[in-house]
Amino acid sequence: MPDPVGPRRGARPPVARALRPALDALAAALPTAMTTRSDLLAYRAAATARGTTAAAVAARCGLSAEERDVHGIPVTVFRGRAAQPAARVVFLHGGGLIAGDRFDGADVVGRHAGALDLEIWSVEYPLAPEHTFTAMVDAALTVAAAAGVDGTRVLLAGQSAGGGIAAAAAWDAASHGVRIDGQLLVCPMLARADPAATAAFRDDPSWSAQNSTSAWQAALDGDAALPAGERRDPPALPPAYLDAGSAELFRDAITAYATALWRGGNRAELHVWSGGFHAFDCAAEEAVVSAESHRVRGDWIRRWLAGEV
């Protein structure tokens, strides 16, 4: 019989039925209990084995791919047929701050590049535990500065860990003399989990609270920086899109961050997808909710280009 006072505090919302097979597959492929440096590197190796290539991303999205060095940072530039892009998207991949490369998740923005005349600059930022969160943010700002040097609008975009890096870079851009015109934050990793989220998502196969704790410890070790979601009083920031699944570790931090942006007078659009686990749209692309999430992001970019957000 249902509890008349509602679900227990800290309970995890259910994952949508259509998404459950993909979550089960993640449970079989990736560890959820990282505690040591060797655990982090083992997770990186497992994630690399599931990775993709620039050629595969380009073929899937109908784009060309060109490798570029931006002040020592490897960048893959994906572009369509437009002679002059309407905007450049500086994309930061996911991987929990410890894994992944510049090809992972690039199709999240690449799928919209042809129709919207976008040029995608996908960044190979440094990873923890070898490097700090500050080093990751600095890499994002370096590439963003280069992307906008000719006056082309710059959309700073990131998925998961990349979304958290993008958000922090947007805070720091003005002090570095870098112009950012918009933010696309896809299920961003914005803050260390609070106790309620930790209890609900301790062993979540899509990204567990234990993994997140260990990854943040590695990235912030000896670093004075704070994640964007733990900073107070946001400055004037460019328009932001944020999304989350209702059944993911980062949901509460993402919704709290959107609220903080609004309270600071900033423009932000938030979508929380019912039954979605972390990065569900990439793990279960055939699901209706995944297709809808991609469509909505493309629509937001279209409106951002038109100055309507």
Legacy VTK file of the C-alpha trace (Angstrom):
# vtk DataFile Version 3.0
C-alpha trace
ASCII
DATASET POLYDATA
POINTS 309 float
0.000 0.000 0.000
1.432 3.466 -0.870
2.900 5.523 1.930
0.247 8.204 2.677
2.916 10.763 3.514
4.817 10.251 0.250
8.186 8.724 -0.635
10.941 8.509 1.950
13.503 11.297 2.150
16.518 10.614 -0.052
14.708 8.047 -2.196
15.685 7.759 -5.837
12.899 8.448 -8.365
12.220 5.548 -10.728
13.972 5.280 -14.085
11.629 5.298 -17.077
10.837 1.830 -18.401
12.232 2.536 -21.867
15.565 3.582 -20.355
16.120 0.661 -17.988
17.911 -1.673 -20.453
20.499 1.016 -21.172
21.054 1.583 -17.446
21.512 -2.169 -16.938
24.120 -2.177 -19.703
26.036 0.610 -17.961
25.953 -1.366 -14.712
27.726 -4.221 -16.488
30.331 -1.991 -18.137
31.511 0.658 -15.662
32.577 0.523 -11.982
30.612 2.462 -9.370
32.871 2.293 -6.301
36.054 4.221 -7.123
38.124 5.118 -4.083
41.797 5.008 -5.116
43.936 6.520 -7.868
44.198 3.115 -9.515
40.384 2.908 -9.475
40.188 6.245 -11.318
42.617 5.085 -13.970
40.765 1.784 -14.341
37.535 3.702 -14.900
39.322 5.812 -17.523
40.475 2.674 -19.319
36.966 1.219 -19.293
35.530 4.468 -20.630
38.181 4.661 -23.349
37.237 1.188 -24.540
33.704 2.488 -25.125
34.878 5.624 -26.939
34.528 6.860 -30.492
36.610 8.759 -33.097
36.530 12.090 -34.906
35.761 10.303 -38.167
32.798 8.473 -36.635
31.357 11.671 -35.150
31.799 13.522 -38.433
30.166 10.753 -40.468
27.258 10.467 -38.074
26.556 14.210 -38.093
27.326 14.887 -41.760
30.297 17.121 -40.944
33.971 17.413 -41.755
36.634 17.109 -39.055
39.941 18.960 -38.786
42.563 18.685 -36.071
43.956 21.893 -34.609
46.408 22.912 -31.904
45.228 25.882 -29.827
48.152 27.031 -27.672
49.126 23.420 -27.009
45.557 22.149 -26.505
44.327 19.564 -29.037
41.016 20.635 -30.591
38.910 18.877 -33.207
36.918 21.291 -35.374
33.700 19.869 -36.817
31.953 21.929 -39.466
29.242 21.702 -42.079
29.053 23.438 -45.441
28.595 27.031 -44.271
31.448 29.298 -45.357
31.021 31.400 -42.208
29.518 29.869 -39.068
26.608 31.519 -37.284
28.429 30.643 -34.043
31.285 28.549 -32.721
30.476 25.973 -30.068
33.356 25.236 -27.708
32.466 21.737 -26.491
33.778 20.050 -23.341
33.215 16.308 -23.072
31.968 14.268 -20.135
33.856 11.633 -18.170
33.602 12.665 -14.537
36.712 14.914 -14.673
38.875 11.776 -14.877
38.039 10.142 -18.214
36.877 10.662 -21.792
38.246 12.564 -24.747
37.161 15.287 -27.156
35.146 12.908 -29.329
32.908 11.623 -26.542
29.471 13.211 -26.702
30.466 15.653 -29.424
27.411 14.588 -31.405
25.248 16.174 -28.679
26.012 19.484 -30.364
27.290 18.114 -33.675
23.854 16.817 -34.643
22.628 20.437 -34.802
25.665 21.878 -36.605
24.523 21.435 -40.204
21.037 22.844 -39.781
22.145 25.782 -37.628
25.487 26.598 -39.307
27.491 25.857 -36.187
31.210 25.179 -36.033
32.129 22.841 -33.177
35.485 23.171 -31.429
35.784 20.071 -29.245
38.464 20.410 -26.577
40.942 17.861 -25.176
41.178 19.360 -21.703
43.506 17.901 -19.030
42.103 15.292 -16.651
42.381 14.493 -12.951
44.146 13.041 -11.050
47.121 14.285 -13.086
45.657 17.798 -13.381
43.414 20.127 -11.386
39.977 21.571 -11.987
41.601 24.984 -12.505
43.712 23.555 -15.328
40.546 22.242 -16.984
38.813 25.620 -16.736
41.900 27.401 -18.049
41.958 25.110 -21.099
38.311 25.910 -21.798
38.965 29.649 -21.576
42.032 29.425 -23.809
40.072 27.711 -26.567
37.041 29.980 -26.124
39.244 33.048 -26.534
40.659 31.657 -29.784
37.205 30.667 -31.049
35.889 34.198 -30.646
38.932 36.168 -31.736
37.330 37.140 -35.080
34.095 38.291 -33.447
32.119 35.093 -34.119
29.686 34.342 -31.299
30.849 31.672 -28.854
28.550 29.136 -27.211
30.350 27.383 -24.368
28.892 23.891 -24.146
29.589 20.851 -22.047
28.140 17.520 -21.058
28.393 16.185 -17.494
31.905 17.043 -16.229
32.336 19.229 -19.293
29.190 21.113 -18.346
30.629 21.829 -14.908
33.869 23.060 -16.452
31.908 25.225 -18.896
29.864 26.769 -16.079
32.973 27.617 -14.064
34.669 29.023 -17.172
31.668 31.278 -17.802
32.081 32.713 -14.266
35.785 33.316 -14.836
35.619 34.568 -18.426
35.310 38.285 -17.710
38.341 38.321 -15.405
40.337 36.603 -18.159
39.158 38.993 -20.867
37.264 36.243 -22.695
33.866 36.857 -24.305
31.266 34.099 -23.879
27.873 34.615 -25.524
25.934 31.581 -24.295
26.088 28.404 -22.215
24.698 24.965 -23.066
25.032 22.851 -19.918
23.914 19.268 -20.537
23.436 17.298 -17.283
26.335 19.340 -15.839
28.523 18.219 -12.930
28.213 21.438 -10.947
28.913 20.576 -7.305
29.801 17.906 -4.843
26.745 15.903 -3.848
24.802 16.734 -0.700
23.931 13.976 1.828
20.431 13.339 0.427
21.698 12.880 -3.124
24.573 10.719 -1.879
22.155 8.412 -0.092
19.849 8.102 -3.087
22.524 7.595 -5.767
25.373 5.925 -3.894
25.765 3.088 -6.424
23.974 4.536 -9.466
25.376 2.807 -12.587
25.129 5.973 -14.696
27.373 7.897 -12.241
27.471 7.002 -8.584
27.857 9.258 -5.589
31.005 7.344 -4.614
32.564 7.884 -8.039
31.637 11.546 -7.944
33.177 12.070 -4.510
36.447 10.452 -5.584
36.575 12.377 -8.859
36.020 15.744 -7.172
38.652 14.920 -4.540
41.155 14.169 -7.312
40.350 17.316 -9.310
40.304 19.685 -6.320
43.322 18.254 -4.490
45.619 21.234 -3.892
43.302 23.496 -5.907
41.625 26.553 -4.404
38.908 26.648 -7.087
35.271 25.953 -6.324
32.821 24.239 -8.675
30.311 26.693 -10.145
27.443 25.174 -8.169
29.228 25.908 -4.881
29.949 29.569 -5.644
27.853 32.388 -4.215
26.234 35.394 -5.911
26.646 34.704 -9.623
27.873 37.621 -11.721
26.170 38.744 -14.914
26.427 35.662 -17.128
25.410 34.868 -20.709
22.108 33.032 -21.329
22.196 29.417 -20.167
20.419 26.203 -21.039
20.504 23.473 -18.380
19.001 20.019 -18.251
18.934 16.976 -15.988
17.230 13.650 -15.560
14.835 13.308 -12.644
16.678 10.119 -11.602
20.298 11.308 -11.539
22.798 12.364 -8.907
23.215 15.898 -10.271
19.508 16.810 -10.467
19.262 18.856 -7.260
22.511 20.752 -7.876
21.391 21.583 -11.429
17.973 22.843 -10.375
19.528 24.834 -7.502
22.020 26.382 -9.908
19.284 27.445 -12.305
17.487 29.083 -9.371
20.675 30.891 -8.355
21.085 32.191 -11.905
17.511 33.510 -11.949
17.878 35.125 -8.541
21.048 36.820 -9.798
19.111 38.343 -12.695
20.512 35.978 -15.310
18.641 34.289 -18.143
18.400 30.511 -17.851
16.201 27.735 -19.215
15.888 24.460 -17.281
14.526 21.076 -18.375
14.226 18.056 -16.061
13.399 14.880 -17.974
11.102 12.523 -16.083
12.624 9.093 -15.507
15.984 10.057 -16.994
19.236 8.783 -15.509
22.537 10.631 -15.995
23.281 11.128 -19.727
20.331 8.907 -20.668
19.979 10.616 -24.049
23.342 9.255 -25.218
22.995 5.812 -23.610
19.453 5.198 -24.946
19.130 7.297 -28.083
16.227 5.262 -29.431
13.963 6.305 -26.551
11.335 8.949 -27.259
12.471 11.074 -24.307
16.045 11.051 -25.647
14.970 12.265 -29.073
12.870 14.976 -27.430
15.782 16.149 -25.289
17.975 16.530 -28.387
15.210 18.383 -30.220
14.704 20.811 -27.342
18.414 21.613 -27.138
18.502 22.326 -30.862
15.477 24.582 -30.508
17.149 26.497 -27.679
20.303 27.008 -29.775
18.123 28.256 -32.646
16.431 30.754 -30.336
19.780 31.774 -28.848
21.123 32.511 -32.333
18.071 34.685 -32.944
18.475 36.558 -29.650
15.228 35.130 -28.264
16.439 33.553 -25.009
LINES 1 310
309 0 1 2 3 4 5 6 7 8 9 10 11 12 13 14 15 16 17 18 19 20 21 22 23 24 25 26 27 28 29 30 31 32 33 34 35 36 37 38 39 40 41 42 43 44 45 46 47 48 49 50 51 52 53 54 55 56 57 58 59 60 61 62 63 64 65 66 67 68 69 70 71 72 73 74 75 76 77 78 79 80 81 82 83 84 85 86 87 88 89 90 91 92 93 94 95 96 97 98 99 100 101 102 103 104 105 106 107 108 109 110 111 112 113 114 115 116 117 118 119 120 121 122 123 124 125 126 127 128 129 130 131 132 133 134 135 136 137 138 139 140 141 142 143 144 145 146 147 148 149 150 151 152 153 154 155 156 157 158 159 160 161 162 163 164 165 166 167 168 169 170 171 172 173 174 175 176 177 178 179 180 181 182 183 184 185 186 187 188 189 190 191 192 193 194 195 196 197 198 199 200 201 202 203 204 205 206 207 208 209 210 211 212 213 214 215 216 217 218 219 220 221 222 223 224 225 226 227 228 229 230 231 232 233 234 235 236 237 238 239 240 241 242 243 244 245 246 247 248 249 250 251 252 253 254 255 256 257 258 259 260 261 262 263 264 265 266 267 268 269 270 271 272 273 274 275 276 277 278 279 280 281 282 283 284 285 286 287 288 289 290 291 292 293 294 295 296 297 298 299 300 301 302 303 304 305 306 307 308
